Amino acid sequence: MVFAIAYEILGTRADADDVVQETYLRWAGVDLDGIRSPKAYLATIAGRTALNALRTVARRREDYPGPWLPEPLVTDGEGPEQRLLMKEQLTYALSVLLQQATPEQRAVFLLRDVFGLPYAAIAEAVGKTQAAVRQIALRARTRLTAGDRTPTVAEDTALALTAFLDAVATGDLQALMDVLAPDAVLLSDGGGKVVAARKPIVGAGAIAAFLLRIALTPTPDLTVVIGPLNGGPGILIRSGTRLELTVGVAVDGRGRITGVYLVRNPDKLREPAMPEPVGRPSPLPR
């Protein structure tokens, strides 16, 4: 839970890891007899710490070259930590959308709608009154509901991804345009370190032409699979054992792809093991 809150607010694994460590260090010194809800207490600390960290993170992103996308979370392992991580994460499309909301909207939406914390605890985390938090929650829901057209059923996204991959693999321009919504948007994050589109690409025709050009680029030992990406399926492209590209998508209720999110920045494509939290050895709430 702590990692999920920190990641969804901050958007990168390293920044989220820092929040996790600080949260559990504080937890280690807490008198448990005075804590009625350990889950709410940890979530409150994590939310507040992540919001404070966001001020520093935002300054680093001011001069970011091209679109900035959240770091994709890819876990191929089947251990309990990996399964828990994927269960707690939102879809990649919703993670992208959250980054377009205000920091307070992100925190309130996560703490209330995802983790079910009471408004009193959320108000303490964000430094607002309960009345203000309720208004922020309403605005966040309105914004996210209007923008997130991704179905909640992972199988629907997987079907769209399969059709998408088949069209790209065969070079079928019309088939690719058919799986894309007419007003679809593509964002590509290269971080200034690899070739990527510096501006959003809008429209099914423009996106299809762009993707088919990329598909012609030779890559040694290329493997392309539909695999776990954050809390749902995505496309993972590797050269040998190195992850070269992830593709997340947003899909509407008609099975059409409305958003394509390419991450090529090598700094965001590492696949490290999950860190062990620092804190007391007693069981911690999930």
C-alpha positions, -999 to 999 in steps of 0.1 A, spaced: 0 0 0 27 25 10 47 19 -22 15 22 -43 5 55 -28 40 69 -32 44 57 -68 10 69 -80 17 104 -66 54 106 -77 54 84 -108 88 68 -104 101 37 -86 132 55 -71 112 84 -56 85 60 -43 112 38 -27 125 69 -8 91 76 5 87 39 15 119 40 35 110 73 53 75 60 61 87 28 77 115 46 95 88 68 111 67 37 117 95 20 136 95 47 163 57 47 168 40 36 200 15 11 186 -7 14 216 -17 49 205 -26 39 169 -62 29 163 -57 21 126 -22 12 115 -33 12 78 -47 47 80 -16 59 99 8 45 74 -12 58 44 -13 93 60 24 94 65 30 80 30 7 106 14 21 135 33 57 124 26 50 119 -11 34 153 -15 64 169 2 88 151 -21 68 161 -51 80 197 -48 116 186 -54 105 162 -81 85 188 -100 116 211 -102 136 182 -119 109 178 -145 106 214 -156 131 210 -184 123 174 -193 126 169 -231 93 159 -245 64 142 -227 70 129 -192 54 95 -185 53 75 -153 80 49 -150 64 16 -160 63 -12 -134 72 -45 -150 73 -76 -128 79 -110 -144 83 -128 -111 56 -148 -93 67 -142 -57 43 -127 -32 59 -93 -33 55 -91 -71 19 -103 -69 10 -78 -42 27 -50 -62 6 -57 -93 -26 -61 -73 -21 -27 -57 -13 -7 -88 -37 11 -111 -36 5 -148 -9 23 -166 -34 45 -184 -49 56 -151 -14 63 -137 -8 85 -167 -41 103 -161 -33 108 -124 -1 126 -133 -22 151 -152 -43 159 -121 -31 182 -93 -10 167 -66 -38 171 -40 -63 154 -64 -39 125 -68 -34 120 -31 -71 124 -22 -83 100 -50 -58 74 -40 -64 76 -3 -102 77 -6 -113 59 -37 -85 33 -40 -76 26 -3 -108 37 14 -94 59 41 -117 81 61 -119 118 52 -104 127 86 -72 108 79 -70 122 44 -75 158 57 -45 153 80 -24 139 52 -30 168 28 -33 195 54 -69 205 44 -102 205 62 -126 176 57 -149 198 37 -121 208 14 -110 172 10 -146 162 0 -146 189 -27 -111 178 -40 -124 142 -41 -154 153 -62 -132 172 -86 -108 143 -89 -135 118 -96 -151 141 -122 -117 146 -139 -106 110 -138 -140 96 -149 -141 120 -178 -106 111 -189 -102 75 -181 -120 55 -208 -100 23 -200 -123 -7 -192 -117 -23 -158 -116 -58 -173 -80 -67 -182 -92 -92 -209 -107 -63 -229 -74 -45 -229 -55 -77 -238 -79 -82 -268 -72 -46 -280 -35 -51 -275 -35 -84 -295 -53 -67 -325 -29 -37 -322 2 -60 -323 -11 -81 -352 -17 -49 -372 17 -36 -365 34 -69 -372 17 -73 -405 21 -37 -415 -16 -34 -420 -23 3 -419 -61 0 -421 -63 -27 -394 -42 -5 -371 -64 25 -378 -95 4 -371 -82 -5 -336 -74 31 -328 -101 57 -319 -102 85 -344 -91 110 -318 -65 88 -301 -34 104 -287 2 89 -286 28 101 -260 64 90 -263 89 94 -235 126 91 -245 139 114 -218 162 130 -244 184 99 -244 168 79 -272 148 89 -303 112 96 -294 84 120 -305 89 153 -287 52 162 -291 19 143 -288 8 126 -320 -30 130 -324 -53 110 -347 -55 74 -358 -39 80 -392 -9 99 -378 -4 74 -350 -6 44 -373 19 59 -397 43 67 -369 41 32 -354 46 14 -387 77 35 -393 90 24 -359 82 -12 -367 106 -11 -397 136 -3 -374 157 -34 -371 164 -46 -335 186 -75 -327 171 -105 -308 138 -88 -307 110 -103 -286 75 -87 -283 51 -100 -257 19 -89 -239 29 -90 -202 23 -73 -168 25 -35 -169 15 -18 -137 -20 -31 -128 -29 -45 -162 -15 -59 -195 8 -40 -217 33 -46 -245 69 -54 -235 96 -52 -262 131 -66 -254 164 -68 -273 179 -99 -259 173 -96 -221 172 -58 -221 139 -41 -219 138 -16 -248 102 -3 -248 69 -6 -230 36 2 -245 6 10 -223 -28 18 -237 -61 33 -227 -91 15 -242 -127 27 -244 -159 7 -240 -160 -2 -277 -126 -18 -275 -108 10 -293 -75 23 -282 -77 60 -272 -43 65 -258 -9 49 -266 20 55 -241 55 46 -252 83 46 -227 118 44 -242 138 63 -217 164 37 -205 165 52 -170 128 41 -167 132 6 -180 152 -10 -153 136 -41 -137 150 -41 -101 138 -63 -73 114 -47 -48 133 -32 -18 128 -45 18 112 -19 40 132 -5 69 113 -8 102 102 -30 131 101 -67 124 65 -70 134 39 -76 107 28 -44 89 -6 -37 74 -10 -40 37 
